[in-house]
Amino acid sequence: MLPYMPFVNEYWPFIVAGIVCYLGARFLYHSAVSWNPEPRKPQEQDYRTPDQVAELHDGDEMEEEGEGPDMTSALPWDLEHVPLNFQRLPTEEIIKRSDEFYTFMNARRTVRFFSTDPIPADVIRNIIRTAGTAPSGAHTEPWTYVVVSDPEIKKKIRDIVEEEEHVNYTKRMGTQWTTDLKPLKTDWVKEYLTDAPYIILVFKQQYSLKEDGTKKIHYYNEMSVALASGILLTAIHYAGLVSLTSTPMNCGPALRNLLGRPTSEKLTLLLPVGYPAEDATVPDLKRKPLEDIMVEI
């Protein structure tokens, strides 16, 4: 066997294996380059959200689907359009209002110390009603506000949240995250969940069911609920109450089950609502100046 090539004689199995691997790699590469699969055909019902579709087709123009004979709309085909009830204000009044509203909203603060004093239920109902005026994708209004005032349920909510938050602070969040939170003097103990007279839990509806049992797509449910939550916070502040926006990690499923919500809903925010405690304090934080958050073109 090749008496004048001792190197080849000794290492020929490795040489042969290397050649086989090289040829196999070239074959797989050319196969992948030449493969041209057919584009994905839309199904009759595609429940991907617009955000998911945008990720799949980023930068590509999408072919519009026509109105087929079997297509139905979540809203009536003959939806009436009425004149807009709008009063145009003088320029001076617009400037004055915008400045006054900024001053008012700039006084809003996140509060962690609540009074146990009761709040009229009608105030909370009006706040939720106001949040419901938010815009939503295709007017699907994909939000559910669960208002809790029962002391026993609030205690169960606190138990669930504190159990998970203890794990979050000690194991999941990491040193940097917990270090960043230390100046705010917050930890896994959430006394406000039982002190505040009300807890509002904001759920986003990922979809709902029509009368015939088919799914109703809730377009941009994440963004729609985010917009509504901003209006919710504004309404709370305008009513003379305080709140705290919290998103307790890993508590969603347990809280959803406790409150009897369907699996189609996902917890996005948990807000205690009430009066501040008499000795409540807040961090002396400064907000970014206008030039750091606005770009004029």
C-alpha positions as protocol buffer text, in pm:
chain_id: "A"
residue {
  index: 1
  type: MET
  ca { x: 0 y: 0 z: 0 }
}
residue {
  index: 2
  type: LEU
  ca { x: 186 y: 302 z: -131 }
}
residue {
  index: 3
  type: PRO
  ca { x: 530 y: 198 z: 7 }
}
residue {
  index: 4
  type: TYR
  ca { x: 691 y: 537 z: -69 }
}
residue {
  index: 5
  type: MET
  ca { x: 434 y: 752 z: 113 }
}
residue {
  index: 6
  type: PRO
  ca { x: 454 y: 664 z: 483 }
}
residue {
  index: 7
  type: PHE
  ca { x: 241 y: 967 z: 585 }
}
residue {
  index: 8
  type: VAL
  ca { x: -47 y: 862 z: 363 }
}
residue {
  index: 9
  type: ASN
  ca { x: -12 y: 503 z: 473 }
}
residue {
  index: 10
  type: GLU
  ca { x: -46 y: 598 z: 837 }
}
residue {
  index: 11
  type: TYR
  ca { x: -320 y: 863 z: 814 }
}
residue {
  index: 12
  type: TRP
  ca { x: -523 y: 755 z: 510 }
}
residue {
  index: 13
  type: PRO
  ca { x: -847 y: 696 z: 710 }
}
residue {
  index: 14
  type: PHE
  ca { x: -846 y: 1056 z: 830 }
}
residue {
  index: 15
  type: ILE
  ca { x: -769 y: 1187 z: 482 }
}
residue {
  index: 16
  type: VAL
  ca { x: -1058 y: 991 z: 332 }
}
residue {
  index: 17
  type: ALA
  ca { x: -1294 y: 1115 z: 606 }
}
residue {
  index: 18
  type: GLY
  ca { x: -1189 y: 1474 z: 541 }
}
residue {
  index: 19
  type: ILE
  ca { x: -1254 y: 1442 z: 168 }
}
residue {
  index: 20
  type: VAL
  ca { x: -1600 y: 1292 z: 232 }
}
residue {
  index: 21
  type: CYS
  ca { x: -1691 y: 1575 z: 473 }
}
residue {
  index: 22
  type: TYR
  ca { x: -1573 y: 1836 z: 223 }
}
residue {
  index: 23
  type: LEU
  ca { x: -1778 y: 1689 z: -63 }
}
residue {
  index: 24
  type: GLY
  ca { x: -2082 y: 1654 z: 162 }
}
residue {
  index: 25
  type: ALA
  ca { x: -2058 y: 2015 z: 275 }
}
residue {
  index: 26
  type: ARG
  ca { x: -2037 y: 2139 z: -86 }
}
residue {
  index: 27
  type: PHE
  ca { x: -2341 y: 1931 z: -179 }
}
residue {
  index: 28
  type: LEU
  ca { x: -2550 y: 2067 z: 109 }
}
residue {
  index: 29
  type: TYR
  ca { x: -2443 y: 2425 z: 34 }
}
residue {
  index: 30
  type: HIS
  ca { x: -2542 y: 2410 z: -332 }
}
residue {
  index: 31
  type: SER
  ca { x: -2868 y: 2237 z: -245 }
}
residue {
  index: 32
  type: ALA
  ca { x: -2958 y: 2515 z: 0 }
}
residue {
  index: 33
  type: VAL
  ca { x: -2869 y: 2790 z: -248 }
}
residue {
  index: 34
  type: SER
  ca { x: -3069 y: 2637 z: -532 }
}
residue {
  index: 35
  type: TRP
  ca { x: -3375 y: 2554 z: -318 }
}
residue {
  index: 36
  type: ASN
  ca { x: -3664 y: 2793 z: -393 }
}
residue {
  index: 37
  type: PRO
  ca { x: -3971 y: 2694 z: -192 }
}
residue {
  index: 38
  type: GLU
  ca { x: -4313 y: 2823 z: -285 }
}
residue {
  index: 39
  type: PRO
  ca { x: -4426 y: 3125 z: -78 }
}
residue {
  index: 40
  type: ARG
  ca { x: -4657 y: 3055 z: 212 }
}
residue {
  index: 41
  type: LYS
  ca { x: -5017 y: 3052 z: 100 }
}
residue {
  index: 42
  type: PRO
  ca { x: -5259 y: 3234 z: 328 }
}
residue {
  index: 43
  type: GLN
  ca { x: -5510 y: 3014 z: 502 }
}
residue {
  index: 44
  type: GLU
  ca { x: -5876 y: 3091 z: 534 }
}
residue {
  index: 45
  type: GLN
  ca { x: -5817 y: 3200 z: 893 }
}
residue {
  index: 46
  type: ASP
  ca { x: -5479 y: 3337 z: 996 }
}
residue {
  index: 47
  type: TYR
  ca { x: -5467 y: 3455 z: 1354 }
}
residue {
  index: 48
  type: ARG
  ca { x: -5123 y: 3609 z: 1351 }
}
residue {
  index: 49
  type: THR
  ca { x: -5123 y: 3960 z: 1492 }
}
residue {
  index: 50
  type: PRO
  ca { x: -5023 y: 4254 z: 1270 }
}
residue {
  index: 51
  type: ASP
  ca { x: -4703 y: 4279 z: 1476 }
}
residue {
  index: 52
  type: GLN
  ca { x: -4616 y: 3917 z: 1391 }
}
residue {
  index: 53
  type: VAL
  ca { x: -4699 y: 3973 z: 1024 }
}
residue {
  index: 54
  type: ALA
  ca { x: -4476 y: 4281 z: 1019 }
}
residue {
  index: 55
  type: GLU
  ca { x: -4187 y: 4078 z: 1159 }
}
residue {
  index: 56
  type: LEU
  ca { x: -4231 y: 3812 z: 892 }
}
residue {
  index: 57
  type: HIS
  ca { x: -4261 y: 4060 z: 606 }
}
residue {
  index: 58
  type: ASP
  ca { x: -4039 y: 4344 z: 723 }
}
residue {
  index: 59
  type: GLY
  ca { x: -3965 y: 4568 z: 425 }
}
residue {
  index: 60
  type: ASP
  ca { x: -4177 y: 4364 z: 183 }
}
residue {
  index: 61
  type: GLU
  ca { x: -4498 y: 4478 z: 23 }
}
residue {
  index: 62
  type: MET
  ca { x: -4786 y: 4248 z: 110 }
}
residue {
  index: 63
  type: GLU
  ca { x: -5051 y: 4151 z: -137 }
}
residue {
  index: 64
  type: GLU
  ca { x: -5388 y: 4277 z: -30 }
}
residue {
  index: 65
  type: GLU
  ca { x: -5666 y: 4025 z: -1 }
}
residue {
  index: 66
  type: GLY
  ca { x: -5990 y: 4109 z: -173 }
}
residue {
  index: 67
  type: GLU
  ca { x: -6333 y: 4099 z: -15 }
}
residue {
  index: 68
  type: GLY
  ca { x: -6435 y: 3744 z: -97 }
}
residue {
  index: 69
  type: PRO
  ca { x: -6797 y: 3630 z: -88 }
}
residue {
  index: 70
  type: ASP
  ca { x: -6738 y: 3449 z: 243 }
}
residue {
  index: 71
  type: MET
  ca { x: -6548 y: 3732 z: 413 }
}
residue {
  index: 72
  type: THR
  ca { x: -6718 y: 3890 z: 714 }
}
residue {
  index: 73
  type: SER
  ca { x: -6620 y: 4197 z: 910 }
}
residue {
  index: 74
  type: ALA
  ca { x: -6610 y: 4233 z: 1286 }
}
residue {
  index: 75
  type: LEU
  ca { x: -6802 y: 4557 z: 1231 }
}
residue {
  index: 76
  type: PRO
  ca { x: -7122 y: 4591 z: 1025 }
}
residue {
  index: 77
  type: TRP
  ca { x: -7069 y: 4643 z: 651 }
}
residue {
  index: 78
  type: ASP
  ca { x: -7321 y: 4928 z: 664 }
}
residue {
  index: 79
  type: LEU
  ca { x: -7158 y: 5098 z: 962 }
}
residue {
  index: 80
  type: GLU
  ca { x: -7294 y: 5451 z: 975 }
}
residue {
  index: 81
  type: HIS
  ca { x: -7051 y: 5742 z: 964 }
}
residue {
  index: 82
  type: VAL
  ca { x: -7169 y: 6060 z: 1134 }
}
residue {
  index: 83
  type: PRO
  ca { x: -7038 y: 6418 z: 1134 }
}
residue {
  index: 84
  type: LEU
  ca { x: -6754 y: 6483 z: 1377 }
}
residue {
  index: 85
  type: ASN
  ca { x: -6860 y: 6690 z: 1676 }
}
residue {
  index: 86
  type: PHE
  ca { x: -6557 y: 6917 z: 1701 }
}
residue {
  index: 87
  type: GLN
  ca { x: -6515 y: 7274 z: 1820 }
}
residue {
  index: 88
  type: ARG
  ca { x: -6206 y: 7452 z: 1696 }
}
residue {
  index: 89
  type: LEU
  ca { x: -6052 y: 7666 z: 1968 }
}
residue {
  index: 90
  type: PRO
  ca { x: -5861 y: 7992 z: 1928 }
}
residue {
  index: 91
  type: THR
  ca { x: -5483 y: 7951 z: 1908 }
}
residue {
  index: 92
  type: GLU
  ca { x: -5433 y: 8128 z: 2240 }
}
residue {
  index: 93
  type: GLU
  ca { x: -5670 y: 7886 z: 2411 }
}
residue {
  index: 94
  type: ILE
  ca { x: -5493 y: 7585 z: 2261 }
}
residue {
  index: 95
  type: ILE
  ca { x: -5157 y: 7706 z: 2390 }
}
residue {
  index: 96
  type: LYS
  ca { x: -5305 y: 7780 z: 2733 }
}
residue {
  index: 97
  type: ARG
  ca { x: -5470 y: 7439 z: 2761 }
}
residue {
  index: 98
  type: SER
  ca { x: -5162 y: 7249 z: 2650 }
}
residue {
  index: 99
  type: ASP
  ca { x: -4948 y: 7431 z: 2905 }
}
residue {
  index: 100
  type: GLU
  ca { x: -5200 y: 7380 z: 3186 }
}
residue {
  index: 101
  type: PHE
  ca { x: -5235 y: 7012 z: 3110 }
}
residue {
  index: 102
  type: TYR
  ca { x: -4859 y: 6961 z: 3106 }
}
residue {
  index: 103
  type: THR
  ca { x: -4830 y: 7131 z: 3446 }
}
residue {
  index: 104
  type: PHE
  ca { x: -5107 y: 6911 z: 3582 }
}
residue {
  index: 105
  type: MET
  ca { x: -4966 y: 6584 z: 3447 }
}
residue {
  index: 106
  type: ASN
  ca { x: -4611 y: 6672 z: 3548 }
}
residue {
  index: 107
  type: ALA
  ca { x: -4733 y: 6656 z: 3908 }
}
residue {
  index: 108
  type: ARG
  ca { x: -4834 y: 6290 z: 3870 }
}
residue {
  index: 109
  type: ARG
  ca { x: -4614 y: 6059 z: 4075 }
}
residue {
  index: 110
  type: THR
  ca { x: -4582 y: 5687 z: 4129 }
}
residue {
  index: 111
  type: VAL
  ca { x: -4678 y: 5612 z: 4490 }
}
residue {
  index: 112
  type: ARG
  ca { x: -4593 y: 5305 z: 4699 }
}
residue {
  index: 113
  type: PHE
  ca { x: -4761 y: 5408 z: 5025 }
}
residue {
  index: 114
  type: PHE
  ca { x: -5141 y: 5406 z: 5031 }
}
residue {
  index: 115
  type: SER
  ca { x: -5410 y: 5507 z: 5272 }
}
residue {
  index: 116
  type: THR
  ca { x: -5677 y: 5250 z: 5354 }
}
residue {
  index: 117
  type: ASP
  ca { x: -5948 y: 5519 z: 5328 }
}
residue {
  index: 118
  type: PRO
  ca { x: -6233 y: 5406 z: 5101 }
}
residue {
  index: 119
  type: ILE
  ca { x: -6300 y: 5541 z: 4751 }
}
residue {
  index: 120
  type: PRO
  ca { x: -6652 y: 5572 z: 4605 }
}
residue {
  index: 121
  type: ALA
  ca { x: -6710 y: 5287 z: 4361 }
}
residue {
  index: 122
  type: ASP
  ca { x: -6857 y: 5527 z: 4104 }
}
residue {
  index: 123
  type: VAL
  ca { x: -6521 y: 5704 z: 4082 }
}
residue {
  index: 124
  type: ILE
  ca { x: -6348 y: 5379 z: 3985 }
}
residue {
  index: 125
  type: ARG
  ca { x: -6623 y: 5299 z: 3735 }
}
residue {
  index: 126
  type: ASN
  ca { x: -6583 y: 5640 z: 3571 }
}
residue {
  index: 127
  type: ILE
  ca { x: -6206 y: 5590 z: 3554 }
}
residue {
  index: 128
  type: ILE
  ca { x: -6251 y: 5254 z: 3379 }
}
residue {
  index: 129
  type: ARG
  ca { x: -6515 y: 5405 z: 3150 }
}
residue {
  index: 130
  type: THR
  ca { x: -6264 y: 5675 z: 3056 }
}
residue {
  index: 131
  type: ALA
  ca { x: -5992 y: 5419 z: 2981 }
}
residue {
  index: 132
  type: GLY
  ca { x: -6241 y: 5250 z: 2751 }
}
residue {
  index: 133
  type: THR
  ca { x: -6242 y: 5555 z: 2524 }
}
residue {
  index: 134
  type: ALA
  ca { x: -5893 y: 5467 z: 2399 }
}
residue {
  index: 135
  type: PRO
  ca { x: -5841 y: 5388 z: 2030 }
}
residue {
  index: 136
  type: SER
  ca { x: -5791 y: 5024 z: 1933 }
}
residue {
  index: 137
  type: GLY
  ca { x: -5705 y: 4825 z: 1622 }
}
residue {
  index: 138
  type: ALA
  ca { x: -6020 y: 4783 z: 1409 }
}
residue {
  index: 139
  type: HIS
  ca { x: -6216 y: 4898 z: 1716 }
}
residue {
  index: 140
  type: THR
  ca { x: -6177 y: 4558 z: 1880 }
}
residue {
  index: 141
  type: GLU
  ca { x: -6136 y: 4716 z: 2227 }
}
residue {
  index: 142
  type: PRO
  ca { x: -5914 y: 4428 z: 2347 }
}
residue {
  index: 143
  type: TRP
  ca { x: -5909 y: 4508 z: 2718 }
}
residue {
  index: 144
  type: THR
  ca { x: -6057 y: 4376 z: 3038 }
}
residue {
  index: 145
  type: TYR
  ca { x: -6027 y: 4567 z: 3365 }
}
residue {
  index: 146
  type: VAL
  ca { x: -6071 y: 4354 z: 3675 }
}
residue {
  index: 147
  type: VAL
  ca { x: -6142 y: 4575 z: 3974 }
}
residue {
  index: 148
  type: VAL
  ca { x: -6078 y: 4413 z: 4312 }
}
residue {
  index: 149
  type: SER
  ca { x: -6189 y: 4560 z: 4645 }
}
residue {
  index: 150
  type: ASP
  ca { x: -6262 y: 4239 z: 4838 }
}
residue {
  index: 151
  type: PRO
  ca { x: -6004 y: 4218 z: 5121 }
}
residue {
  index: 152
  type: GLU
  ca { x: -5970 y: 3839 z: 5095 }
}
residue {
  index: 153
  type: ILE
  ca { x: -5903 y: 3849 z: 4721 }
}
residue {
  index: 154
  type: LYS
  ca { x: -5656 y: 4134 z: 4767 }
}
residue {
  index: 155
  type: LYS
  ca { x: -5474 y: 3923 z: 5026 }
}
residue {
  index: 156
  type: LYS
  ca { x: -5457 y: 3629 z: 4785 }
}
residue {
  index: 157
  type: ILE
  ca { x: -5326 y: 3861 z: 4513 }
}
residue {
  index: 158
  type: ARG
  ca { x: -5058 y: 3990 z: 4749 }
}
residue {
  index: 159
  type: ASP
  ca { x: -4957 y: 3637 z: 4847 }
}
residue {
  index: 160
  type: ILE
  ca { x: -4917 y: 3535 z: 4482 }
}
residue {
  index: 161
  type: VAL
  ca { x: -4725 y: 3850 z: 4391 }
}
residue {
  index: 162
  type: GLU
  ca { x: -4492 y: 3846 z: 4692 }
}
residue {
  index: 163
  type: GLU
  ca { x: -4409 y: 3478 z: 4647 }
}
residue {
  index: 164
  type: GLU
  ca { x: -4300 y: 3535 z: 4288 }
}
residue {
  index: 165
  type: GLU
  ca { x: -4139 y: 3871 z: 4356 }
}
residue {
  index: 166
  type: HIS
  ca { x: -3923 y: 3719 z: 4629 }
}
residue {
  index: 167
  type: VAL
  ca { x: -3786 y: 3475 z: 4373 }
}
residue {
  index: 168
  type: ASN
  ca { x: -3752 y: 3756 z: 4119 }
}
residue {
  index: 169
  type: TYR
  ca { x: -3549 y: 3977 z: 4351 }
}
residue {
  index: 170
  type: THR
  ca { x: -3330 y: 3699 z: 4490 }
}
residue {
  index: 171
  type: LYS
  ca { x: -3272 y: 3485 z: 4179 }
}
residue {
  index: 172
  type: ARG
  ca { x: -3422 y: 3598 z: 3849 }
}
residue {
  index: 173
  type: MET
  ca { x: -3357 y: 3970 z: 3819 }
}
residue {
  index: 174
  type: GLY
  ca { x: -2982 y: 3968 z: 3871 }
}
residue {
  index: 175
  type: THR
  ca { x: -2744 y: 4203 z: 4048 }
}
residue {
  index: 176
  type: GLN
  ca { x: -2761 y: 4493 z: 3802 }
}
residue {
  index: 177
  type: TRP
  ca { x: -3140 y: 4510 z: 3797 }
}
residue {
  index: 178
  type: THR
  ca { x: -3179 y: 4497 z: 4175 }
}
residue {
  index: 179
  type: THR
  ca { x: -2898 y: 4751 z: 4214 }
}
residue {
  index: 180
  type: ASP
  ca { x: -3080 y: 4992 z: 3980 }
}
residue {
  index: 181
  type: LEU
  ca { x: -3395 y: 4957 z: 4191 }
}
residue {
  index: 182
  type: LYS
  ca { x: -3234 y: 5021 z: 4531 }
}
residue {
  index: 183
  type: PRO
  ca { x: -3256 y: 5404 z: 4512 }
}
residue {
  index: 184
  type: LEU
  ca { x: -3634 y: 5367 z: 4465 }
}
residue {
  index: 185
  type: LYS
  ca { x: -3656 y: 5173 z: 4794 }
}
residue {
  index: 186
  type: THR
  ca { x: -3867 y: 4895 z: 4648 }
}
residue {
  index: 187
  type: ASP
  ca { x: -3842 y: 4524 z: 4714 }
}
residue {
  index: 188
  type: TRP
  ca { x: -4051 y: 4209 z: 4705 }
}
residue {
  index: 189
  type: VAL
  ca { x: -4279 y: 4317 z: 4995 }
}
residue {
  index: 190
  type: LYS
  ca { x: -4595 y: 4477 z: 4847 }
}
residue {
  index: 191
  type: GLU
  ca { x: -4795 y: 4622 z: 5135 }
}
residue {
  index: 192
  type: TYR
  ca { x: -4984 y: 4852 z: 4901 }
}
residue {
  index: 193
  type: LEU
  ca { x: -5171 y: 4554 z: 4755 }
}
residue {
  index: 194
  type: THR
  ca { x: -5369 y: 4517 z: 5076 }
}
residue {
  index: 195
  type: ASP
  ca { x: -5360 y: 4883 z: 5187 }
}
residue {
  index: 196
  type: ALA
  ca { x: -5506 y: 5040 z: 4874 }
}
residue {
  index: 197
  type: PRO
  ca { x: -5886 y: 5021 z: 4861 }
}
residue {
  index: 198
  type: TYR
  ca { x: -5881 y: 4906 z: 4499 }
}
residue {
  index: 199
  type: ILE
  ca { x: -5659 y: 4704 z: 4271 }
}
residue {
  index: 200
  type: ILE
  ca { x: -5711 y: 4733 z: 3897 }
}
residue {
  index: 201
  type: LEU
  ca { x: -5570 y: 4447 z: 3689 }
}
residue {
  index: 202
  type: VAL
  ca { x: -5545 y: 4521 z: 3317 }
}
residue {
  index: 203
  type: PHE
  ca { x: -5577 y: 4220 z: 3087 }
}
residue {
  index: 204
  type: LYS
  ca { x: -5522 y: 4227 z: 2714 }
}
residue {
  index: 205
  type: GLN
  ca { x: -5757 y: 4012 z: 2509 }
}
residue {
  index: 206
  type: GLN
  ca { x: -5547 y: 3831 z: 2250 }
}
residue {
  index: 207
  type: TYR
  ca { x: -5866 y: 3723 z: 2074 }
}
residue {
  index: 208
  type: SER
  ca { x: -6233 y: 3667 z: 2145 }
}
residue {
  index: 209
  type: LEU
  ca { x: -6498 y: 3433 z: 2011 }
}
residue {
  index: 210
  type: LYS
  ca { x: -6781 y: 3533 z: 1781 }
}
residue {
  index: 211
  type: GLU
  ca { x: -7135 y: 3401 z: 1821 }
}
residue {
  index: 212
  type: ASP
  ca { x: -7062 y: 3120 z: 1574 }
}
residue {
  index: 213
  type: GLY
  ca { x: -6760 y: 3008 z: 1779 }
}
residue {
  index: 214
  type: THR
  ca { x: -6494 y: 3137 z: 1539 }
}
residue {
  index: 215
  type: LYS
  ca { x: -6212 y: 3359 z: 1660 }
}
residue {
  index: 216
  type: LYS
  ca { x: -6230 y: 3736 z: 1633 }
}
residue {
  index: 217
  type: ILE
  ca { x: -5885 y: 3877 z: 1570 }
}
residue {
  index: 218
  type: HIS
  ca { x: -5780 y: 4158 z: 1803 }
}
residue {
  index: 219
  type: TYR
  ca { x: -5542 y: 4364 z: 1593 }
}
residue {
  index: 220
  type: TYR
  ca { x: -5255 y: 4537 z: 1773 }
}
residue {
  index: 221
  type: ASN
  ca { x: -5391 y: 4428 z: 2110 }
}
residue {
  index: 222
  type: GLU
  ca { x: -5059 y: 4508 z: 2283 }
}
residue {
  index: 223
  type: MET
  ca { x: -5046 y: 4865 z: 2154 }
}
residue {
  index: 224
  type: SER
  ca { x: -5419 y: 4920 z: 2206 }
}
residue {
  index: 225
  type: VAL
  ca { x: -5400 y: 4818 z: 2573 }
}
residue {
  index: 226
  type: ALA
  ca { x: -5088 y: 5031 z: 2620 }
}
residue {
  index: 227
  type: LEU
  ca { x: -5275 y: 5336 z: 2489 }
}
residue {
  index: 228
  type: ALA
  ca { x: -5573 y: 5262 z: 2713 }
}
residue {
  index: 229
  type: SER
  ca { x: -5345 y: 5219 z: 3015 }
}
residue {
  index: 230
  type: GLY
  ca { x: -5201 y: 5566 z: 2959 }
}
residue {
  index: 231
  type: ILE
  ca { x: -5552 y: 5711 z: 2959 }
}
residue {
  index: 232
  type: LEU
  ca { x: -5629 y: 5503 z: 3270 }
}
residue {
  index: 233
  type: LEU
  ca { x: -5336 y: 5658 z: 3458 }
}
residue {
  index: 234
  type: THR
  ca { x: -5440 y: 6005 z: 3344 }
}
residue {
  index: 235
  type: ALA
  ca { x: -5797 y: 5948 z: 3464 }
}
residue {
  index: 236
  type: ILE
  ca { x: -5674 y: 5826 z: 3803 }
}
residue {
  index: 237
  type: HIS
  ca { x: -5459 y: 6137 z: 3842 }
}
residue {
  index: 238
  type: TYR
  ca { x: -5738 y: 6369 z: 3726 }
}
residue {
  index: 239
  type: ALA
  ca { x: -5976 y: 6215 z: 3981 }
}
residue {
  index: 240
  type: GLY
  ca { x: -5737 y: 6315 z: 4260 }
}
residue {
  index: 241
  type: LEU
  ca { x: -5610 y: 5964 z: 4331 }
}
residue {
  index: 242
  type: VAL
  ca { x: -5269 y: 5799 z: 4307 }
}
residue {
  index: 243
  type: SER
  ca { x: -5146 y: 5471 z: 4167 }
}
residue {
  index: 244
  type: LEU
  ca { x: -4845 y: 5256 z: 4091 }
}
residue {
  index: 245
  type: THR
  ca { x: -4788 y: 5069 z: 3766 }
}
residue {
  index: 246
  type: SER
  ca { x: -4653 y: 4721 z: 3831 }
}
residue {
  index: 247
  type: THR
  ca { x: -4590 y: 4424 z: 3607 }
}
residue {
  index: 248
  type: PRO
  ca { x: -4513 y: 4142 z: 3851 }
}
residue {
  index: 249
  type: MET
  ca { x: -4314 y: 3880 z: 3662 }
}
residue {
  index: 250
  type: ASN
  ca { x: -4442 y: 3524 z: 3641 }
}
residue {
  index: 251
  type: CYS
  ca { x: -4766 y: 3607 z: 3826 }
}
residue {
  index: 252
  type: GLY
  ca { x: -4994 y: 3632 z: 3524 }
}
residue {
  index: 253
  type: PRO
  ca { x: -5126 y: 3275 z: 3499 }
}
residue {
  index: 254
  type: ALA
  ca { x: -5187 y: 3240 z: 3874 }
}
residue {
  index: 255
  type: LEU
  ca { x: -5368 y: 3574 z: 3895 }
}
residue {
  index: 256
  type: ARG
  ca { x: -5568 y: 3496 z: 3583 }
}
residue {
  index: 257
  type: ASN
  ca { x: -5684 y: 3169 z: 3738 }
}
residue {
  index: 258
  type: LEU
  ca { x: -5762 y: 3337 z: 4070 }
}
residue {
  index: 259
  type: LEU
  ca { x: -5981 y: 3594 z: 3898 }
}
residue {
  index: 260
  type: GLY
  ca { x: -6147 y: 3346 z: 3662 }
}
residue {
  index: 261
  type: ARG
  ca { x: -6025 y: 3500 z: 3338 }
}
residue {
  index: 262
  type: PRO
  ca { x: -6000 y: 3293 z: 3017 }
}
residue {
  index: 263
  type: THR
  ca { x: -5672 y: 3177 z: 2866 }
}
residue {
  index: 264
  type: SER
  ca { x: -5725 y: 3420 z: 2578 }
}
residue {
  index: 265
  type: GLU
  ca { x: -5645 y: 3704 z: 2818 }
}
residue {
  index: 266
  type: LYS
  ca { x: -5300 y: 3799 z: 2943 }
}
residue {
  index: 267
  type: LEU
  ca { x: -5222 y: 4021 z: 3244 }
}
residue {
  index: 268
  type: THR
  ca { x: -5032 y: 4335 z: 3142 }
}
residue {
  index: 269
  type: LEU
  ca { x: -5057 y: 4570 z: 3442 }
}
residue {
  index: 270
  type: LEU
  ca { x: -5152 y: 4566 z: 3809 }
}
residue {
  index: 271
  type: LEU
  ca { x: -5236 y: 4901 z: 3967 }
}
residue {
  index: 272
  type: PRO
  ca { x: -5327 y: 4978 z: 4328 }
}
residue {
  index: 273
  type: VAL
  ca { x: -5553 y: 5285 z: 4335 }
}
residue {
  index: 274
  type: GLY
  ca { x: -5647 y: 5512 z: 4624 }
}
residue {
  index: 275
  type: TYR
  ca { x: -5532 y: 5805 z: 4835 }
}
residue {
  index: 276
  type: PRO
  ca { x: -5168 y: 5836 z: 4938 }
}
residue {
  index: 277
  type: ALA
  ca { x: -5081 y: 5762 z: 5300 }
}
residue {
  index: 278
  type: GLU
  ca { x: -5040 y: 6071 z: 5515 }
}
residue {
  index: 279
  type: ASP
  ca { x: -4668 y: 6002 z: 5555 }
}
residue {
  index: 280
  type: ALA
  ca { x: -4615 y: 5891 z: 5192 }
}
residue {
  index: 281
  type: THR
  ca { x: -4287 y: 5986 z: 5028 }
}
residue {
  index: 282
  type: VAL
  ca { x: -4174 y: 5968 z: 4667 }
}
residue {
  index: 283
  type: PRO
  ca { x: -3827 y: 5973 z: 4508 }
}
residue {
  index: 284
  type: ASP
  ca { x: -3712 y: 6319 z: 4402 }
}
residue {
  index: 285
  type: LEU
  ca { x: -3679 y: 6223 z: 4036 }
}
residue {
  index: 286
  type: LYS
  ca { x: -3630 y: 6459 z: 3745 }
}
residue {
  index: 287
  type: ARG
  ca { x: -3780 y: 6406 z: 3401 }
}
residue {
  index: 288
  type: LYS
  ca { x: -3586 y: 6442 z: 3079 }
}
residue {
  index: 289
  type: PRO
  ca { x: -3600 y: 6790 z: 2922 }
}
residue {
  index: 290
  type: LEU
  ca { x: -3791 y: 6840 z: 2601 }
}
residue {
  index: 291
  type: GLU
  ca { x: -3479 y: 6850 z: 2385 }
}
residue {
  index: 292
  type: ASP
  ca { x: -3389 y: 6497 z: 2499 }
}
residue {
  index: 293
  type: ILE
  ca { x: -3722 y: 6339 z: 2403 }
}
residue {
  index: 294
  type: MET
  ca { x: -3832 y: 6538 z: 2097 }
}
residue {
  index: 295
  type: VAL
  ca { x: -3690 y: 6560 z: 1747 }
}
residue {
  index: 296
  type: GLU
  ca { x: -3830 y: 6832 z: 1519 }
}
residue {
  index: 297
  type: ILE
  ca { x: -3783 y: 6782 z: 1146 }
}
